[in-house]
C-alpha cells in the first residue's frame, strides 16, 4: 500500500513537471527551444523505475493532461517526446547500454516524425515540408532582389546554384529527418542523464568514441549505392534518384563518423594529446574539404582493418 502511494505521488509530481515543461515549450518560443529537450525526462524517469503496466497509465495520463492544459496540437508533441522517453526509460530499466538507448530513442523519435507528417498531410492537408521549402525559396528570392537593389548583380549562374541548393535540400529531406532525430535524442540524453543520476537512476556508460566501429556491411551498402548510381544514372526528380541520393548521404555520414573515430583511435595508440583529434574534428567541420579525407579514412578503416594493423605495430 505504501509503495503504491509513493508511486502515485511520484507519478503526480512528474506529470506536473511535464505539464509545466509542455506549457513553456508551447507558449514561450525562445525558452521553449531549450526546454523541449527536457520533455522526455519525466517519462524516462518514471519508465526506468516502474513496471510496464503502471508506466502505460502514466503515458495515457500525460496525453489527457496535454489535451486539457494545452490543446489538440499539444498531443503530437506529447506523443513524440513521451514515447521517446518511454522507450529510453524502459531500456534503462532493462540495464541496456547508452548506445542502445540512444539508437532506440532516435528511431522512435524518427518514426513519430514520419507518422505525424503523414497524418498532417492525409487528414489536415498540411505539408510542413512544402511550407519550409516555400519559405526557403522566398528567402532566396528576397536575397537576390536585395543584392540587385544595391547594385550587386549576383549573376545567373549564382542564382541558379542557390535555387539548386534549395531543391537539393528538398530531395534530402528524408535524410534530414534521420539526422535531426538522432541529434535531438543525443541532446536529450546529454541533458537528461546527469539529472537521472542525481535521482538514483543508474545508466550504462557510453562506449568510448575511439572504440566505435560501425558494421562492415555499411561499407558494402555504400559501394553498392555508388555503383548503382554510376550504372543507372537516374534522372533528377525521379524516385530512384531521390532514394539513391538519400542513401548515399546517410552512408557518407556513417563513413565520416567512422573516420573521426579512427582519428581518435590513432591519436590514442600513438599517445598524442587528446587536443589533437579534437582540433582535427573542429577543423574538418569548419573546412568541409577535410571531411573528404576523414570519409576516406573511415572507408579504409572499415575495409582494411587499419586498427588491427596499428595494434600489431604498437
Secondary structure per residue as TSV (DSSP state, phi and psi in degrees):
chain	resnum	aa	ss	phi	psi
A	1	X	-	360.0	-45.3
A	2	X	H	-63.6	-38.3
A	3	X	H	-65.7	-42.3
A	4	X	H	-63.6	-40.9
A	5	X	H	-63.0	-41.4
A	6	X	H	-65.7	-40.0
A	7	X	H	-64.2	-42.3
A	8	X	H	-64.8	-42.3
A	9	X	H	-62.8	-45.5
A	10	X	H	-62.0	-43.1
A	11	X	H	-61.7	-42.2
A	12	X	H	-64.1	-41.8
A	13	X	H	-64.6	-44.0
A	14	X	H	-67.6	-37.1
A	15	X	H	-65.0	-39.5
A	16	X	H	-63.7	-42.6
A	17	X	H	-63.2	-42.6
A	18	X	H	-62.1	-41.8
A	19	X	H	-60.5	-44.5
A	20	X	H	-62.5	-45.9
A	21	X	H	-61.8	-40.9
A	22	X	H	-64.0	-45.3
A	23	X	H	-64.6	-40.0
A	24	X	H	-63.9	-44.1
A	25	X	H	-60.1	-40.7
A	26	X	H	-80.2	-35.9
A	27	X	H	-112.3	-7.3
A	28	X	-	-125.3	82.4
A	29	X	H	-49.9	-51.5
A	30	X	H	-65.2	-49.2
A	31	X	H	-66.5	-34.2
A	32	X	H	-62.2	-27.9
A	33	X	H	-63.1	-29.8
A	34	X	H	-89.5	-44.5
A	35	X	H	-63.3	-30.8
A	36	X	G	-60.3	-23.6
A	37	X	G	-68.6	-19.8
A	38	X	G	-92.9	-5.8
A	39	X	T	-57.1	-39.8
A	40	X	T	-73.3	-14.8
A	41	X	H	-56.2	-47.7
A	42	X	H	-59.0	-35.6
A	43	X	H	-70.9	-43.5
A	44	X	H	-58.2	-46.7
A	45	X	H	-64.3	-44.7
A	46	X	H	-70.7	-44.6
A	47	X	H	-68.0	-28.7
A	48	X	H	-72.4	-21.7
A	49	X	H	-107.3	-15.7
A	50	X	S	-125.1	163.1
A	51	X	-	-72.7	169.1
A	52	X	H	-62.0	-40.9
A	53	X	H	-64.2	-48.5
A	54	X	H	-64.0	-39.9
A	55	X	H	-65.1	-36.5
A	56	X	H	-63.6	-40.5
A	57	X	H	-61.2	-40.5
A	58	X	H	-61.2	-42.4
A	59	X	H	-63.8	-45.6
A	60	X	H	-62.0	-42.2
A	61	X	H	-62.1	-38.2
A	62	X	H	-66.3	-36.9
A	63	X	H	-66.2	-43.3
A	64	X	H	-62.1	-42.8
A	65	X	H	-66.3	-37.9
A	66	X	H	-64.4	-32.1
A	67	X	H	-68.4	-41.1
A	68	X	H	-75.0	-48.8
A	69	X	H	-76.2	-34.3
A	70	X	S	-107.8	-109.9
A	71	X	-	-161.8	-175.3
A	72	X	T	-60.5	-27.3
A	73	X	H	-76.5	-12.7
A	74	X	H	-84.1	-15.1
A	75	X	H	-64.3	-46.4
A	76	X	H	-57.2	-37.9
A	77	X	H	-64.0	-43.6
A	78	X	H	-64.1	-42.6
A	79	X	H	-65.2	-45.5
A	80	X	H	-61.6	-52.1
A	81	X	H	-80.4	-33.4
A	82	X	H	-66.9	-48.3
A	83	X	H	-66.2	-37.4
A	84	X	H	-62.0	-48.3
A	85	X	H	-63.7	-35.9
A	86	X	H	-63.0	-46.6
A	87	X	H	-65.9	-42.5
A	88	X	H	-63.0	-43.9
A	89	X	H	-63.9	-40.5
A	90	X	H	-62.0	-43.8
A	91	X	H	-69.1	-33.9
A	92	X	H	-64.3	-40.6
A	93	X	H	-62.0	-33.7
A	94	X	T	-83.9	5.5
A	95	X	T	62.0	39.1
A	96	X	-	-81.2	155.6
A	97	X	-	-73.6	166.0
A	98	X	H	-62.5	-33.8
A	99	X	H	-60.6	-45.8
A	100	X	H	-66.9	-40.2
A	101	X	H	-60.8	-42.7
A	102	X	H	-64.3	-48.6
A	103	X	H	-64.8	-46.0
A	104	X	H	-62.9	-44.3
A	105	X	H	-61.4	-41.2
A	106	X	H	-64.8	-42.0
A	107	X	H	-66.9	-38.6
A	108	X	H	-65.7	-42.7
A	109	X	H	-63.4	-42.5
A	110	X	H	-61.7	-45.0
A	111	X	H	-60.5	-40.4
A	112	X	H	-61.6	-43.8
A	113	X	H	-59.1	-46.0
A	114	X	H	-64.5	-47.9
A	115	X	H	-61.9	-44.0
A	116	X	H	-66.6	-34.0
A	117	X	H	-65.3	-46.0
A	118	X	H	-62.4	-44.7
A	119	X	H	-62.7	-42.9
A	120	X	H	-61.9	-39.9
A	121	X	H	-73.8	-45.3
A	122	X	H	-72.7	-39.7
A	123	X	H	-106.2	-25.2
A	124	X	H	-116.4	1.3
A	125	X	-	50.4	38.5
A	126	X	-	-120.1	116.1
A	127	X	-	-111.7	99.0
A	128	X	H	-69.8	-21.6
A	129	X	H	-66.9	-44.7
A	130	X	H	-59.9	-38.9
A	131	X	H	-65.7	-41.5
A	132	X	H	-63.5	-44.9
A	133	X	H	-65.4	-37.3
A	134	X	H	-62.0	-43.4
A	135	X	H	-64.1	-41.0
A	136	X	H	-63.7	-44.1
A	137	X	H	-65.5	-39.4
A	138	X	H	-64.4	-37.3
A	139	X	H	-65.4	-41.4
A	140	X	H	-63.6	-46.5
A	141	X	H	-60.1	-42.2
A	142	X	H	-64.6	-41.1
A	143	X	H	-63.7	-42.9
A	144	X	H	-64.2	-40.8
A	145	X	H	-67.4	-36.7
A	146	X	H	-64.8	-41.2
A	147	X	H	-62.6	-41.7
A	148	X	H	-66.2	-36.4
A	149	X	H	-67.6	-24.8
A	150	X	T	-101.1	13.9
A	151	X	T	83.7	13.6
A	152	X	-	-104.0	108.3
A	153	X	-	-85.2	112.5
A	154	X	-	-68.2	-19.2
A	155	X	-	87.1	149.7
A	156	X	H	-63.4	-40.5
A	157	X	H	-65.1	-43.6
A	158	X	H	-64.7	-40.3
A	159	X	H	-63.7	-42.2
A	160	X	H	-65.1	-37.5
A	161	X	H	-64.9	-40.5
A	162	X	H	-63.3	-46.1
A	163	X	H	-66.7	-35.2
A	164	X	H	-65.8	-36.1
A	165	X	H	-64.2	-39.1
A	166	X	H	-64.4	-42.5
A	167	X	H	-62.2	-37.5
A	168	X	H	-65.3	-39.7
A	169	X	H	-60.4	-42.0
A	170	X	H	-63.2	-41.2
A	171	X	H	-66.0	-36.2
A	172	X	T	-87.2	8.7
A	173	X	H	-55.9	-41.0
A	174	X	H	-58.0	-41.1
A	175	X	H	-66.5	-38.2
A	176	X	H	-65.6	-34.4
A	177	X	H	-56.7	-46.3
A	178	X	H	-64.0	-49.2
A	179	X	H	-61.0	-46.1
A	180	X	H	-61.6	-42.5
A	181	X	H	-60.3	-46.5
A	182	X	H	-67.7	-37.7
A	183	X	H	-66.6	-43.6
A	184	X	H	-63.8	-44.7
A	185	X	H	-67.7	-34.2
A	186	X	H	-61.2	-44.3
A	187	X	H	-66.5	-37.0
A	188	X	H	-60.6	-45.7
A	189	X	H	-62.5	-40.5
A	190	X	H	-60.0	-40.9
A	191	X	H	-89.3	-24.7
A	192	X	H	-86.7	-41.3
A	193	X	H	-62.4	-40.8
A	194	X	H	-60.9	-36.5
A	195	X	H	-68.5	-40.8
A	196	X	H	-59.2	-41.0
A	197	X	H	-61.4	-38.5
A	198	X	H	-64.6	-25.2
A	199	X	T	-98.9	15.0
A	200	X	T	81.7	13.3
A	201	X	-	-91.7	113.3
A	202	X	-	-85.0	130.8
A	203	X	-	-121.7	138.3
A	204	X	-	-60.4	159.5
A	205	X	-	-83.1	156.5
A	206	X	-	-70.4	146.8
A	207	X	-	-73.7	137.2
A	208	X	-	-55.9	136.0
A	209	X	G	-59.3	-34.5
A	210	X	G	-65.1	-22.3
A	211	X	G	-94.6	1.6
A	212	X	-	-69.9	123.2
A	213	X	-	-132.5	116.6
A	214	X	-	-75.1	158.4
A	215	X	-	-57.9	135.8
A	216	X	T	-63.1	-23.3
A	217	X	H	-61.3	-27.8
A	218	X	H	-60.7	-34.4
A	219	X	H	-64.6	-41.3
A	220	X	H	-68.4	-37.5
A	221	X	H	-61.9	-42.1
A	222	X	H	-62.6	-47.1
A	223	X	H	-64.5	-37.4
A	224	X	H	-64.6	-42.2
A	225	X	H	-63.3	-42.7
A	226	X	H	-62.1	-42.8
A	227	X	H	-64.2	-46.6
A	228	X	H	-62.0	-39.7
A	229	X	H	-62.7	-39.8
A	230	X	H	-74.5	-38.4
A	231	X	H	-75.0	-48.1
A	232	X	H	-84.6	-38.4
A	233	X	-	48.5	64.0
A	234	X	-	-65.4	150.4
A	235	X	-	-72.9	148.6
A	236	X	T	-59.7	139.5
A	237	X	T	94.7	-15.9
A	238	X	S	-77.7	159.9
A	239	X	H	-62.9	-41.3
A	240	X	H	-64.2	-40.0
A	241	X	H	-60.1	-46.8
A	242	X	H	-62.7	-44.0
A	243	X	H	-63.6	-46.3
A	244	X	H	-66.7	-39.5
A	245	X	H	-64.5	-42.8
A	246	X	H	-68.7	-41.3
A	247	X	H	-62.3	-43.9
A	248	X	H	-61.8	-42.0
A	249	X	H	-62.0	-48.5
A	250	X	H	-65.0	-43.3
A	251	X	H	-68.7	-34.7
A	252	X	H	-63.3	-40.7
A	253	X	H	-59.5	-41.5
A	254	X	H	-61.9	-42.3
A	255	X	H	-64.6	-37.2
A	256	X	H	-65.8	-43.7
A	257	X	H	-60.2	-43.6
A	258	X	H	-62.1	-39.6
A	259	X	H	-63.5	-44.9
A	260	X	H	-63.1	-39.9
A	261	X	H	-60.1	-41.0
A	262	X	H	-65.6	-38.9
A	263	X	H	-58.8	-44.1
A	264	X	H	-66.2	-39.4
A	265	X	H	-65.7	-44.9
A	266	X	H	-59.9	-43.8
A	267	X	H	-63.4	-38.7
A	268	X	H	-67.0	-46.2
A	269	X	H	-62.3	-39.2
A	270	X	H	-83.0	-6.4
A	271	X	T	76.2	22.7
A	272	X	-	-75.9	162.5
A	273	X	-	-64.1	146.0
A	274	X	H	-63.8	-19.0
A	275	X	H	-67.9	-25.7
A	276	X	H	-66.9	-54.7
A	277	X	H	-63.4	-32.1
A	278	X	H	-64.5	-43.2
A	279	X	H	-63.6	-42.5
A	280	X	H	-60.2	-42.9
A	281	X	H	-62.6	-47.0
A	282	X	H	-63.5	-44.9
A	283	X	H	-62.1	-39.1
A	284	X	H	-65.6	-37.2
A	285	X	H	-73.4	-32.5
A	286	X	H	-79.0	-34.2
A	287	X	S	-118.8	91.2
A	288	X	T	-54.2	-20.8
A	289	X	H	-61.0	-30.5
A	290	X	H	-72.5	-19.7
A	291	X	H	-64.3	-30.1
A	292	X	H	-62.2	-42.8
A	293	X	H	-64.6	-44.0
A	294	X	H	-62.2	-41.2
A	295	X	H	-63.8	-42.2
A	296	X	H	-63.3	-39.9
A	297	X	H	-59.5	-42.8
A	298	X	H	-62.2	-41.6
A	299	X	H	-64.4	-45.8
A	300	X	H	-65.1	-41.0
A	301	X	H	-60.4	-45.4
A	302	X	H	-69.3	-40.0
A	303	X	H	-79.2	-31.7
A	304	X	H	-122.3	13.3
A	305	X	T	50.1	54.9
A	306	X	H	-58.2	-33.5
A	307	X	H	-65.1	-41.1
A	308	X	H	-64.0	-38.8
A	309	X	H	-65.6	-40.4
A	310	X	H	-65.7	-38.0
A	311	X	H	-61.1	-43.1
A	312	X	H	-66.5	-35.0
A	313	X	H	-75.8	-29.5
A	314	X	-	-84.6	360.0
